[in-house]
Amino acid sequence: MAIHANNGLLDAGVTAERWVRDYCARAPRGDMLCDASEGDRAAWAIAFEELATLSGETMAPARERAQRHAEDIGTVYRVAGESEERRWPLSPVPLLIGKAEWQGIAHGVAERAGLFESIVADIHGDQRLVADGVLPAMLVTGSPLFLRPMVGLVPPGGHQLHFIAMDLARDPGGTWRVLADHVRMPVGAGYALENRLAMGRTLGALPARLNVERHAPFFAGVRAGIAAACRRAEPRIGLLTPGKLNPSYAEQAHLARYLGFLLVEGADLAVRDDQLYVRTIAGLKRIDALWRRLDPRLIDPLAFDSTSTIGVPGLVDAMAAGNVVIANAPGVGVLESPAFAAFLPAIGRHLLGRDPALPSVPTWWCGDAAARSRVLDNLDQLVVGPAFVPGVLGLDGGPVLGATLDAGQRERLAAAMALRPQDYIGQEVAQLSTMPTGCGEGLEPRPFSLRVFAARDAAGEWQVLPGGFVRIGDQPDPRAAVMGEGSWSADVIVHGPDPVAPVSLLQPTDSVELRRNPGTLPSRVADNLFWLGRYLERGEALLGVIRVLFGHSISADTGAALAPETVERLVTIIADTGAAPRPPSHRRRDLVDFARAAMEAVDGWGSVRAVNALAASIGAVSRDRLSADMVRLLDAPHPVGGTLLDRAGTLQRRYAALAGLSAEHMGRTDAWRFHDLGRRIERALATTRTLLAVDLRRASGEDLSTLLDLADSQISYRQRYLIGFARVPVIDLIALDPGNPRGLAFQVETIVGHLAKLPVLNDAGLAEPQQRIAARLTAGIAMGAADRIDRGWVLEINQQLQKLSDAIATRYFLQGAQALREAGLTLA
């Protein structure tokens, strides 16, 4: 190990040597670090030296820093069946693989991907593999993953597969094998990218010192490969997601943003004349390709599952017509059946003239009588699992280690297997190599599996991501069958002797056509951002009323400090929003309980906490449009410490931070306009509700002061008027002054400006309904006089604002089952 002269690096080198020495004293045979070649061992030494420089004597600081960077990036996941997201567990110790070893892995992965393309093309085409006896017909047509409508359909570009993932295991002898193939909806490339981003922030000097292969060229190839199969030169590509409840939704949003794809759901899309369109605020816009993360059986209710409500009717027809590329094509999932692994060696010899370079874990399909006998006779050395999909008789909990079954369980398994032998496989128990993992204060050897990714590039060739991510078991047992999904992940670094040129998805500046159009805005996204703005303003307005009531009208010694009439008006404003039921009296205890319920009640929909939860649910589906800081603030838990007023202050500062992020960090795009429209309409409605709670003709000085508090306009008023509170100046400032950013006139003026810049669907030059309502609002404000404003005027403004909100929704947002908009339809 090279020891540097600098004292700081000298200490780091000594610490790294100690870590490695202590670790290898207890690591098992075949460990990635301890059994590495001399060159690879030197790379590990550099990695630990960097970790020691960062972490000092123990591994804990490095682990905490890596985890913090992963959270800053927004890396989360959800376990199926759970509503709450979990943080992504990232180990600070990457897996190091030398370039020479990686080239062998990449060759085997690319070869296997090409072999899979040939197999699925044959299954949906001439079916020669079945006719020649290489592949049992039952393995194809008997698979629940076989989609008969895809037989005979040649996808656009001629390729069934565009992206593939594989789980690899390295045994203690150094042989890599395939544990599982993922072709239906390959998950994890986004996590690999996020791991690399987090590790780049954690160990920033490591890429240069180890000549680490970069990820950007691979992802550029993903984008170019899908685009090359499209008919248009500049295609519009979407990433089709099942929605926010999908376990990997956050990863999908990150990938869509990184690659410049539209993140779309089935409801965003429609097929017309065998062309696929996305419903946007400017009408229908053509979609040329979809990177699919939706179960293929659900993508088109007309072709597959007729009960699907999240697919796109007619999508397969559009694909058959050559008008939309679907990556990967429906039907390729038949290759994921674990039983296929039993026949891949024979298929390889049939199609390639030899066994595949990257072998599967030895597998026996019990649909063959001889293989079934072998499995039953050797249960102690095998894993028994479902041949196709989970849930077969006797294996409700998934694959089982034969050695763990007692005599009764073996008997029941054999009986179940006799009824439907084709539903079972036996597999050799894969023994996994270990790698160093940061556990507690130091390093521990843990078994791992490696997920790798391959994609078809613009030339139609398979490219393999140099790296991927590893899943690390939380127990030292090296058997893959007991490791499960693993408890930690880690970056995978492919290193070599030669410097790696910096590569980015950015094109050379002289080869890119300048564009200031931010791109397509789907109607669903506009709807979400509009209501995100409304919910944030609604929560802030309600919190403002609670703070005025609690901070100015409740005294620990004297009870109500404000006049009873003013307290009653504040109570009415809060109760009318549905935040909390009216208190039985205005006594201090009842008002405190009322304020607490309005701010923190978990039942119902009107409390500050409930409104914030609605905003957070929108933030969860808008990760591709919002900054990580904004999503983090939306996800932040409701404050629990301190007094009620302290918690209210925490929430107020959070609202201010969110408003600042939207005002200063969101580009002035249509997406921002809808978000700000929601804010302006909700703020205007809150102002009218406040004015309606007061008798404007007979308002007392205390009423006027409270109005200024609720409109956050006390400072503005005092700067303009040296006199005390006067009715007409207060009403003018709150309702009619366009220079007051918290006033009604300012909101209406801003709304009109936004609507003037949003797209229209007709060419006649006539105002659309939302524009006409906004014009009436403008006229009403312009003709208003502060000394004549009464309840009727305010009520009319309130009703027009509600009509405006409905008109915006009708014009721009999805309307239930409405298929297509015929009037003024824009196709592009």
C-alpha atoms as one frame of an Amber mdcrd trajectory, in Angstrom:
protein
   0.000   0.000   0.000   1.320   3.432  -0.896   1.789   5.654   2.181   1.808
   9.391   1.514   4.084  11.854   3.264   1.273  14.122   4.428   0.475  13.380
   8.074  -3.248  13.237   7.457  -2.843  10.722   4.644  -0.221   8.803   6.662
  -2.753   8.267   9.442  -5.384   7.287   6.893  -3.019   4.791   5.309  -2.173
   3.224   8.646  -5.861   3.023   9.568  -6.710   1.481   6.212  -3.976  -1.147
   6.631  -5.309  -2.021  10.065  -8.875  -2.308   8.754  -7.809  -4.654   5.961
  -5.558  -6.749   8.192  -8.217  -7.223  10.880 -10.896  -7.909   8.269  -8.965
 -10.554   6.347  -8.128 -12.352   9.587 -11.775 -13.446   9.845 -13.112 -13.261
   6.268 -14.097 -16.595   4.653 -12.466 -18.101   1.567 -13.337 -16.342  -1.672
 -13.833 -12.858  -0.209 -13.651 -10.112  -2.844 -11.030  -8.150  -0.908  -8.917
 -10.824   0.735  -8.691 -13.148  -2.290  -8.111 -10.322  -4.781  -5.121 -10.269
  -7.099  -2.218  -7.974  -6.291  -3.465  -5.248  -8.637  -7.028  -5.416  -7.344
  -5.768  -5.520  -3.745  -3.977  -2.212  -4.381  -7.282  -0.700  -5.590  -8.992
  -1.840  -2.392  -6.178  -0.233  -0.389  -6.797   3.097  -2.123 -10.529   2.840
  -1.451  -9.983   2.209   2.267  -7.431   4.989   2.464 -10.076   7.386   1.097
 -12.623   6.009   3.571 -10.177   6.414   6.472  -9.426   9.992   5.391 -13.149
  10.698   5.580 -14.049   8.583   8.582 -11.113   8.497  10.953 -10.606   5.464
  13.150 -14.097   3.947  12.760 -16.409   3.269   9.837 -19.485   4.884  11.407
 -18.905   8.497  10.142 -18.461   7.273   6.561 -21.642   5.206   6.797 -23.583
   8.184   8.149 -22.229  10.490   5.462 -23.066   8.085   2.622 -26.578   7.659
   4.025 -27.028  11.415   4.320 -25.993  11.962   0.690 -28.413   9.250  -0.445
 -31.194  11.025   1.433 -30.175  14.403  -0.018 -30.506  12.943  -3.509 -33.937
  11.621  -2.561 -33.212   7.896  -2.821 -36.110   6.002  -1.253 -38.089   2.852
  -1.887 -41.322   1.273  -0.745 -41.979  -2.301   0.312 -45.010  -3.797  -1.430
 -48.060  -3.417   0.781 -46.634  -0.486   2.769 -47.779   3.114   2.366 -44.683
   4.780   3.804 -41.428   5.053   1.912 -38.188   3.825   3.419 -34.783   5.387
   3.064 -32.440   3.589   0.704 -29.774   1.719   2.747 -26.351   2.517   1.272
 -23.056   1.071   2.488 -20.050   3.415   2.193 -17.834   0.536   1.007 -18.205
  -0.024  -2.760 -17.624  -3.334  -4.503 -14.443  -3.116  -6.595 -14.113  -5.162
  -9.785 -11.067  -4.915 -12.040 -11.592  -4.067 -15.700 -10.274  -7.430 -16.918
 -12.717  -9.379 -14.754 -15.536  -7.023 -15.678 -14.983  -7.508 -19.404 -15.713
 -11.213 -18.946 -18.920 -10.398 -17.059 -20.010  -7.817 -19.637 -19.363 -10.215
 -22.514 -21.495 -12.885 -20.844 -24.324 -10.427 -20.075 -24.413  -9.063 -23.636
 -24.339 -12.565 -25.084 -27.172 -13.665 -22.806 -29.247 -10.605 -23.768 -28.782
 -11.434 -27.465 -29.705 -15.049 -26.800 -32.884 -13.924 -25.043 -33.806 -11.753
 -28.036 -33.481 -14.780 -30.320 -35.567 -16.953 -27.991 -38.448 -14.516 -27.574
 -38.460 -13.736 -31.311 -38.758 -17.465 -31.991 -41.513 -17.918 -29.385 -43.557
 -15.144 -31.004 -42.547 -16.202 -34.506 -41.766 -19.590 -36.096 -41.406 -21.451
 -32.750 -38.605 -23.602 -34.177 -37.154 -24.234 -30.699 -40.337 -26.090 -29.759
 -40.589 -27.828 -33.119 -36.972 -29.017 -32.872 -37.510 -30.373 -29.357 -35.077
 -27.970 -27.703 -37.779 -26.284 -25.633 -40.888 -28.045 -24.233 -44.127 -26.510
 -25.521 -45.507 -26.640 -21.980 -42.762 -24.293 -20.829 -44.052 -21.669 -23.271
 -47.814 -21.994 -23.594 -48.213 -23.245 -20.033 -46.529 -20.200 -18.563 -48.802
 -17.524 -17.050 -46.327 -15.009 -18.482 -46.930 -16.111 -22.082 -49.084 -13.551
 -23.950 -50.700 -15.206 -26.954 -51.765 -11.914 -28.658 -48.074 -11.112 -29.190
 -47.537 -14.156 -31.442 -46.868 -12.943 -34.973 -46.416  -9.292 -33.945 -43.091
  -7.758 -34.983 -42.414  -4.655 -32.871 -41.179  -1.378 -34.378 -37.461  -1.569
 -34.989 -37.653  -5.352 -34.975 -36.470  -5.795 -31.388 -38.452  -7.276 -28.506
 -35.881  -6.355 -25.862 -34.298  -2.959 -25.239 -33.294  -3.194 -21.592 -32.483
  -6.141 -19.353 -31.228  -6.758 -15.810 -29.632  -9.834 -14.263 -28.785 -10.864
 -10.731 -25.341 -12.454 -10.564 -23.698 -14.509  -7.849 -19.960 -15.062  -7.457
 -19.021 -18.283  -5.724 -15.964 -18.568  -3.465 -14.006 -20.020  -6.383 -14.490
 -16.822  -8.401 -17.089 -18.114 -10.918 -19.951 -15.781 -11.755 -23.401 -17.301
 -12.328 -26.856 -15.890 -13.070 -29.319 -16.122 -10.205 -32.253 -14.466 -11.986
 -33.145 -12.594 -15.172 -35.358  -9.494 -15.258 -36.928  -8.604 -18.590 -40.568
  -7.715 -17.891 -39.930  -4.573 -15.823 -36.205  -4.460 -14.999 -35.808  -2.446
 -11.798 -32.729  -0.890 -10.295 -30.857   1.173 -12.901 -32.008   4.348 -11.189
 -30.764   3.040  -7.859 -27.403   2.234  -9.429 -27.248   5.805 -10.726 -28.262
   7.260  -7.365 -25.716   5.086  -5.539 -23.017   6.426  -7.826 -24.124  10.031
  -7.239 -24.117   9.520  -3.462 -20.722   7.811  -3.492 -19.322  10.535  -5.722
 -20.221  13.041  -3.018 -18.902  10.776  -0.267 -15.594   9.686  -1.853 -15.062
  12.367  -4.478 -11.361  11.622  -5.047 -11.840   7.907  -5.669 -12.939   8.020
  -9.365  -9.757   9.786 -10.427  -7.441   7.639  -8.295  -8.934   4.354  -9.527
  -9.864   5.360 -13.101 -13.490   4.433 -12.451 -15.645   3.636 -15.487 -18.518
   6.110 -15.771 -22.271   5.545 -16.016 -23.243   8.470 -18.260 -22.351   6.799
 -21.615 -24.575   3.835 -20.790 -27.593   5.988 -19.999 -26.995   8.063 -23.108
 -27.075   4.764 -25.000 -30.383   3.796 -23.355 -31.971   6.984 -24.629 -30.415
   6.724 -28.076 -31.329   3.046 -28.436 -35.032   3.595 -27.788 -35.064   6.713
 -29.990 -33.414   4.832 -32.874 -36.393   2.459 -33.112 -38.853   5.368 -33.494
 -40.058   6.734 -36.813 -39.554  10.414 -36.003 -36.080  11.942 -35.877 -36.824
  13.741 -32.597 -39.177  11.381 -30.811 -41.085  12.075 -27.618 -40.398   9.266
 -25.117 -42.315   8.495 -21.952 -41.579   6.327 -18.938 -44.832   4.493 -18.197
 -45.279   4.073 -14.445 -47.998   2.301 -12.450 -48.021   5.282 -10.061 -46.763
   6.383  -6.691 -47.661   3.159  -4.858 -45.242   1.138  -6.966 -42.260   0.106
  -4.793 -39.732   1.709  -7.148 -41.692   4.847  -8.091 -38.998   7.171  -6.729
 -36.393   5.404  -8.877 -38.624   5.768 -11.941 -39.044   9.494 -11.328 -35.277
   9.923 -10.997 -34.627   8.028 -14.228 -37.258  10.016 -16.123 -35.760  13.305
 -15.000 -32.182  12.198 -15.734 -33.004  10.884 -19.218 -35.436  13.644 -20.166
 -38.393  11.257 -20.505 -41.968  12.181 -19.658 -43.126  10.341 -16.535 -46.631
   9.224 -17.518 -49.397   7.013 -16.173 -51.995   5.168 -18.229 -54.586   7.894
 -17.603 -52.255  10.439 -19.250 -52.313   8.544 -22.552 -54.851   7.902 -25.307
 -54.778   6.143 -28.680 -56.380   7.719 -31.737 -56.118   6.200 -35.230 -53.374
   3.838 -34.019 -51.260   6.741 -32.763 -50.401   7.185 -29.096 -50.861  10.609
 -27.520 -50.271  12.175 -24.132 -52.979  14.523 -22.872 -51.342  17.860 -22.166
 -52.469  21.368 -21.329 -52.000  22.178 -25.024 -54.071  19.241 -26.299 -52.859
  15.864 -27.483 -49.148  15.420 -28.174 -47.767  12.368 -29.914 -45.750   9.797
 -27.954 -43.285   7.763 -30.008 -41.969   5.353 -27.367 -42.649   4.117 -23.866
 -40.130   2.680 -21.464 -42.571   0.419 -19.667 -42.611  -0.143 -15.909 -46.208
  -1.381 -15.935 -47.100  -5.078 -15.847 -47.587  -6.085 -19.508 -50.922  -7.734
 -18.733 -52.247  -4.375 -17.555 -51.036  -2.081 -20.325 -53.972  -2.580 -22.719
 -57.386  -3.826 -21.532 -58.402  -4.488 -25.148 -55.507  -6.886 -25.735 -54.866
  -8.522 -22.352 -56.617  -8.061 -19.000 -59.985  -6.452 -19.704 -60.355  -5.439
 -16.030 -57.283  -3.226 -16.083 -58.042   0.396 -15.255 -54.457   1.660 -15.440
 -53.646   0.703 -19.021 -54.198   2.390 -22.379 -56.913   0.913 -24.625 -55.537
   0.346 -28.118 -51.859   0.579 -27.144 -50.980  -2.820 -28.634 -52.736  -1.846
 -31.888 -50.593   1.301 -32.041 -47.515  -0.871 -31.476 -48.595  -3.356 -34.161
 -49.034  -0.450 -36.599 -45.420   0.527 -35.966 -46.323   3.860 -34.394 -45.074
   3.353 -30.850 -42.063   1.518 -29.460 -42.615  -0.302 -26.167 -39.485  -1.195
 -24.269 -39.601  -3.985 -23.453 -42.295  -5.440 -25.674 -45.180  -7.241 -23.925
 -44.694 -10.989 -23.818 -40.960 -11.067 -23.116 -41.721 -11.955 -19.504 -42.007
 -15.606 -20.472 -38.193 -15.622 -20.264 -38.309 -14.778 -16.554 -39.735 -18.191
 -15.658 -37.104 -19.858 -13.446 -37.722 -23.075 -15.390 -36.092 -21.503 -18.465
 -32.709 -21.757 -16.777 -32.902 -25.562 -17.076 -32.952 -25.314 -20.884 -30.603
 -22.399 -21.562 -27.498 -24.605 -21.959 -29.257 -26.664 -24.638 -30.661 -23.543
 -26.325 -27.185 -22.009 -26.303 -25.718 -25.088 -27.969 -28.556 -25.021 -30.516
 -28.301 -21.311 -31.392 -24.679 -20.463 -30.547 -22.998 -23.804 -30.995 -21.840
 -23.808 -27.352 -22.969 -23.237 -23.800 -23.559 -19.585 -22.853 -20.454 -17.880
 -21.489 -22.313 -16.794 -18.358 -24.037 -19.872 -16.906 -27.172 -20.014 -14.791
 -27.282 -21.737 -11.437 -27.842 -25.446 -12.292 -31.608 -25.971 -12.531 -33.930
 -28.949 -13.088 -37.521 -28.587 -14.302 -39.802 -31.079 -12.588 -42.083 -31.292
 -15.611 -39.487 -33.782 -16.874 -39.849 -37.105 -15.011 -36.102 -37.777 -14.771
 -35.408 -34.275 -13.494 -38.217 -34.588 -10.952 -36.752 -37.812  -9.572 -33.359
 -36.165  -9.289 -34.819 -33.240  -7.366 -36.688 -35.481  -4.907 -33.666 -37.727
  -4.418 -31.321 -34.806  -3.695 -33.504 -32.427  -1.680 -30.807 -31.807   0.912
 -28.550 -30.183  -1.679 -31.236 -28.183  -3.546 -33.664 -25.302  -3.349 -37.206
 -26.114  -4.503 -39.133 -23.220  -6.045 -41.976 -22.356  -8.425 -41.265 -22.915
 -12.112 -43.233 -19.888 -13.273 -44.799 -17.532 -10.709 -45.052 -17.634  -6.886
 -47.966 -19.217  -5.093 -47.840 -22.889  -6.084 -49.097 -25.620  -3.777 -46.677
 -26.364  -0.956 -44.526 -23.272  -1.581 -46.722 -20.476  -0.276 -43.731 -18.789
   1.295 -41.608 -18.978  -1.848 -38.563 -21.177  -2.550 -37.452 -23.442   0.287
 -34.181 -25.111   1.187 -34.745 -28.832   0.931 -32.443 -29.440   3.883 -34.818
 -27.499   6.165 -37.848 -29.733   5.450 -38.850 -32.437   7.911 -40.228 -35.825
   6.863 -43.847 -34.653   6.842 -43.081 -31.562   4.802 -41.129 -33.623   2.267
 -44.051 -35.991   1.930 -46.509 -33.144   1.336 -44.191 -31.526  -1.190 -43.798
 -34.768  -3.135 -47.600 -35.227  -3.176 -48.130 -31.677  -4.458 -45.416 -32.141
  -7.062 -47.112 -35.340  -8.303 -50.302 -33.390  -9.033 -48.655 -30.636 -11.130
 -44.949 -31.403 -11.592 -44.567 -28.714 -14.256 -45.042 -26.025 -11.586 -41.785
 -26.845  -9.739 -38.052 -26.590 -10.221 -35.027 -27.669  -8.231 -31.937 -25.498
  -8.118 -28.478 -25.958  -6.761 -27.888 -23.849  -3.650 -25.715 -20.947  -4.767
 -22.820 -20.139  -2.447 -21.999 -16.428  -2.452 -18.698 -14.661  -2.096 -18.448
 -12.050   0.629 -17.376  -8.408   0.524 -16.452  -5.930   3.267 -19.435  -4.018
   4.659 -19.495  -1.206   7.195 -21.225  -2.686  10.252 -21.126  -0.819  13.537
 -17.694   0.681  14.055 -15.783  -1.584  11.660 -15.957  -4.019   8.750 -17.720
  -7.340   8.512 -17.787  -9.893   5.648 -21.260 -10.236   4.199 -22.577 -12.243
   1.211 -23.729 -10.241  -1.784 -25.393 -10.508  -5.163 -24.752  -8.159  -8.076
 -27.451  -6.665 -10.290 -26.157  -5.695 -13.736 -27.895  -3.916 -16.602 -27.659
  -4.087 -20.380 -29.330  -1.878 -22.993 -29.526  -1.796 -26.755 -27.780   1.276
 -28.187 -28.532   3.306 -31.307 -26.697   0.754 -33.475 -28.749  -2.096 -32.045
 -25.809  -3.516 -30.068 -25.960  -4.489 -26.414 -24.043  -2.245 -24.029 -23.526
  -3.164 -20.361 -23.526  -0.616 -17.538 -19.999  -0.687 -16.049 -21.069  -1.518
 -12.519 -24.606  -1.763 -11.202 -25.444  -2.203  -7.573 -24.982  -4.935  -5.016
 -27.438  -6.220  -2.468 -25.774  -7.224   0.758 -27.162  -9.752   3.208 -27.543
  -8.808   6.847 -26.371 -12.250   8.022 -23.082 -14.010   7.309 -24.799 -17.127
   5.856 -23.398 -17.293   2.277 -26.338 -19.134   0.706 -28.265 -17.029  -1.808
 -31.521 -18.738  -0.853 -31.387 -17.364   2.682 -30.025 -13.923   1.859 -33.312
 -12.870   0.267 -33.482  -9.296  -0.913 -30.610  -8.177   1.297 -30.493  -5.360
   3.808 -27.929  -3.012   2.265 -26.886  -1.803  -1.141 -23.540  -0.568  -2.391
 -22.076   1.031  -5.469 -20.106  -1.141  -7.898 -16.850   0.328  -9.184 -15.163
  -0.979 -12.308 -11.563   0.238 -12.220  -8.596  -0.086 -14.517  -5.089   1.134
 -15.278  -6.060   3.698 -17.922  -7.556   7.162 -17.264 -11.261   7.508 -18.080
 -12.350  10.563 -20.033 -15.142  12.572 -18.347 -18.429  11.900 -20.133 -21.794
  13.532 -19.632 -25.261  13.243 -21.108 -24.719  16.850 -22.235 -23.985  17.168
 -25.934 -21.278  19.472 -27.321 -22.573  23.028 -27.216 -22.180  23.537 -30.960
 -24.228  20.433 -31.807 -27.346  21.200 -29.790 -30.171  23.333 -31.118 -31.037
  25.949 -28.512 -34.453  25.549 -26.943 -36.264  27.624 -24.351 -39.466  25.624
 -24.511 -39.317  23.464 -21.355 -41.216  20.631 -23.000 -44.545  18.891 -22.702
 -46.694  19.311 -19.590 -49.206  16.474 -19.125 -52.611  17.500 -17.816 -52.253
  15.255 -14.760 -48.996  16.953 -13.789 -50.555  20.407 -14.192 -53.465  19.260
 -12.012 -51.080  18.012  -9.316 -49.002  21.185  -9.250 -52.112  23.385  -9.186
 -53.478  21.548  -6.160 -50.097  21.419  -4.497 -50.139  25.228  -4.581 -53.693
  25.328  -3.270 -53.021  22.936  -0.392 -49.885  24.781   0.701 -51.702  28.117
   0.706 -54.727  26.579   2.422 -52.577  25.134   5.190 -50.681  28.384   5.635
 -53.886  30.478   5.738 -55.482  28.169   8.298 -52.308  28.193  10.385 -52.356
  31.983  10.244 -55.862  32.120  11.708 -54.891  29.628  14.428 -51.828  31.668
  15.332 -53.844  34.885  15.550 -56.431  33.156  17.748 -53.897  31.369  19.916
 -51.212  34.022  20.010 -53.350  37.101  20.489 -56.621  36.027  22.050 -55.582
  33.437  24.653 -53.742  34.624  27.713 -52.554  32.303  30.446 -53.748  34.721
  33.105 -56.819  36.492  31.787 -58.345  34.158  29.200 -59.503  35.880  26.017
 -57.472  39.023  25.292 -59.504  39.918  22.194 -63.120  40.967  22.222 -65.576
  38.065  22.251 -66.958  39.153  18.859 -63.496  38.982  17.263 -62.762  35.617
  18.857 -66.068  34.326  17.522 -65.156  35.466  14.006 -61.827  33.662  14.161
 -63.498  30.528  15.487 -66.042  30.725  12.666 -63.335  31.003   9.987 -61.572
  27.915  11.357 -64.722  25.866  11.885 -66.091  26.689   8.418 -62.993  25.165
   6.809 -63.799  21.819   8.451 -60.571  21.903  10.466 -62.291  21.272  13.821
 -65.783  21.332  15.360 -66.741  24.537  17.131 -65.648  24.752  20.781 -68.352
  24.612  23.447 -67.241  27.987  24.820 -64.606  30.702  24.547 -62.907  29.714
  27.765 -59.154  29.314  27.518 -59.123  25.514  27.809 -61.801  25.087  25.143
 -60.013  27.484  22.770 -56.696  25.695  23.278 -58.296  22.318  22.549 -60.016
  23.819  19.511 -56.759  25.300  18.168 -54.891  22.047  18.787 -57.511  20.019
  16.921 -57.531  22.471  14.004 -53.777  22.195  13.685 -53.093  18.564  14.520
 -56.196  16.403  14.108 -55.445  13.252  12.119 -59.057  12.380  11.325 -61.054
  14.328   8.792 -59.611  16.433   5.985 -59.549  20.045   7.122 -56.820  20.326
   9.784 -53.389  21.747   9.023 -51.901  18.273   9.405 -54.487  16.755   7.041
 -53.922  19.458   4.427 -50.170  18.976   4.687 -50.654  15.232   4.165 -52.542
  15.975   0.936 -49.693  18.219  -0.202 -47.155  15.513   0.658 -49.101  12.933
  -1.368 -48.857  15.214  -4.403 -45.166  15.778  -3.770 -44.671  12.012  -3.780
 -45.965  11.761  -7.374 -44.147  14.899  -8.567 -40.534  13.950  -7.866 -39.624
  14.460 -11.506 -40.863  18.078 -11.320 -39.823  19.204  -7.840 -36.423  19.697
  -6.249 -35.202  17.217  -3.650 -35.319  20.011  -1.035 -38.963  20.688  -1.772
 -39.898  17.003  -1.626 -38.001  16.676   1.650 -39.913  19.587   3.196 -43.231
  18.175   2.014 -42.340  14.779   3.503 -41.190  16.218   6.820 -43.236  14.867
   9.751 -45.621  17.060  11.668 -43.677  18.767  14.494 -44.218  17.256  17.937
 -41.876  19.092  20.306 -42.447  22.281  22.291 -45.673  24.158  22.905 -48.519
  24.418  20.446 -47.341  27.893  19.472 -43.799  26.560  18.977 -45.099  23.880
  16.635 -47.137  26.476  14.770 -43.974  28.522  14.315 -42.125  25.487  12.939
 -44.895  24.917  10.417 -44.933  28.596   9.448 -41.205  28.517   8.735 -41.704
  25.359   6.681 -44.407  27.062   4.602 -42.105  30.038   4.090 -39.298  27.757
   2.918 -41.610  25.985   0.461 -42.858  29.301  -0.884 -39.273  30.494  -1.296
 -38.253  27.329  -3.154 -41.188  27.609  -5.554 -40.599  31.333  -6.111 -36.833
  31.230  -6.523 -35.957  27.738  -7.755 -38.752  26.723 -10.152 -38.226  27.781
 -13.748 -40.901  30.098 -15.118 -42.515  27.300 -17.087 -46.140  26.294 -17.457
 -45.564  23.850 -14.604 -44.652  26.746 -12.325 -47.596  28.774 -13.613 -50.068
  26.110 -12.551 -48.426  25.810  -9.156 -48.562  29.576  -8.685 -52.128  29.727
 -10.043 -53.157  27.338  -7.299 -51.441  29.496  -4.711 -53.032  32.718  -5.994
 -56.553  31.336  -6.218 -56.380  29.811  -2.753 -54.881  32.989  -1.255 -57.610
  35.079  -2.890 -60.304  32.730  -1.579 -58.817  32.882   1.920 -58.889  36.689
   1.755 -62.549  36.742   0.744 -63.429  34.296   3.531 -61.695  36.579   6.003
 -63.557  39.637   4.714 -66.867  37.759   4.821 -66.331  36.963   8.501 -66.391
  40.685   9.375 -69.173  43.230   9.062 -67.184  45.593   6.848 -69.587  48.508
   7.365 -69.319  48.334  11.171 -65.847  46.802  11.706 -64.234  47.715  15.015
 -60.597  48.682  15.419 -59.894  45.201  16.753 -61.603  43.639  13.711 -59.486
  45.768  11.400 -56.273  44.863  13.218 -57.207  41.185  12.968 -57.912  41.566
   9.237 -54.439  43.014   8.764 -52.938  40.162  10.777 -54.705  37.535   8.683
 -53.694  39.285   5.460 -50.105  39.616   6.738 -50.345  43.340   5.994 -49.734
  45.026   9.354 -46.321  46.380   8.353 -47.588  47.651   4.976 -50.454  49.490
   6.677 -48.309  51.091   9.369 -45.762  52.261   6.776 -48.503  54.072   4.844
 -50.746  55.416   7.596 -49.610  57.102  10.784 -53.164  57.164  12.119 -54.723
  54.212  13.879 -56.852  51.583  12.187 -59.355  53.128   9.806 -61.952  51.099
   7.951 -61.548  52.413   4.395 -57.703  52.293   4.243 -57.651  48.773   5.679
 -60.244  47.516   3.177 -58.451  49.246   0.294 -55.095  47.703   1.235 -56.503
  44.198   1.597 -59.010  44.153  -1.260 -58.115  46.718  -3.922 -54.436  47.669
  -3.782 -52.556  45.839  -6.607 -49.263  46.693  -4.937 -49.950  44.560  -1.852
 -48.622  41.036  -2.586 -50.910  39.594   0.098 -53.991  41.458  -1.100 -56.914
  40.379  -3.256 -56.187  42.692  -6.212 -52.606  41.445  -6.524 -53.798  37.822
  -6.663 -56.334  38.542  -9.408 -53.804  40.517 -11.434 -51.285  37.646 -11.172
 -53.959  35.084 -12.118 -54.844  37.058 -15.253 -51.174  37.243 -16.214 -50.726
  33.478 -15.862 -53.830  32.681 -17.903 -52.682  34.996 -20.682 -49.481  32.975
 -21.087 -50.997  29.479 -20.959 -51.785  27.735 -24.274 -55.196  27.939 -25.938
 -56.815  25.289 -28.113 -58.509  27.389 -30.779 -57.235  29.713 -33.483 -60.210
  32.096 -33.468 -58.634  34.546 -31.050 -61.636  34.340 -28.720 -61.235  34.202
 -24.968 -61.695  30.804 -23.347 -64.038  30.383 -20.337 -61.321  30.711 -17.722
 -60.076  33.906 -19.363 -63.577  35.405 -19.451 -64.114  34.731 -15.739 -60.723
  36.266 -14.953 -61.698  39.360 -16.976 -64.892  39.718 -14.906 -62.839  39.464
 -11.726 -60.480  42.152 -12.975 -63.378  44.430 -13.789 -64.954  43.835 -10.392
 -61.713  44.759  -8.618 -61.146  47.795 -10.857 -64.667  49.134 -10.252 -64.571
  48.509  -6.507 -64.443  51.404  -4.076 -63.220  50.803  -0.555 -65.909  52.941
   1.043 -68.685  51.027  -0.744 -67.423  47.444  -0.481 -69.887  45.254   1.395
 -70.658  41.598   1.951 -72.422  41.264  -1.413 -69.367  42.509  -3.327 -67.033
  40.141  -1.482 -69.426  37.209  -1.927 -69.550  37.842  -5.699 -65.748  37.848
  -5.900 -65.613  34.611  -3.885 -68.087  32.886  -6.190 -66.224  34.042  -9.307
 -62.957  32.666  -7.895 -64.585  29.281  -7.332 -65.981  29.321 -10.876 -62.523
  30.221 -12.167 -60.976  27.236 -10.395 -63.603  24.937 -11.932 -63.047  26.444
 -15.391 -59.283  25.915 -15.160 -59.852  22.295 -14.165 -62.302  21.727 -17.025
 -59.999  23.277 -19.594 -56.614  21.892 -18.572 -57.011  18.822 -16.352 -58.172
  15.272 -17.031 -61.925  14.924 -16.646 -62.620  11.398 -15.445 -63.291   9.031
 -18.352 -63.142  11.767 -20.995 -61.231  10.052 -23.795 -60.200  12.813 -26.154
 -60.934  16.481 -26.572 -62.523  17.007 -29.934 -63.040  20.771 -29.784 -59.903
  22.583 -30.866 -57.935  19.353 -30.755 -54.214  19.900 -31.178 -52.161  16.983
 -32.490 -48.372  17.176 -32.598
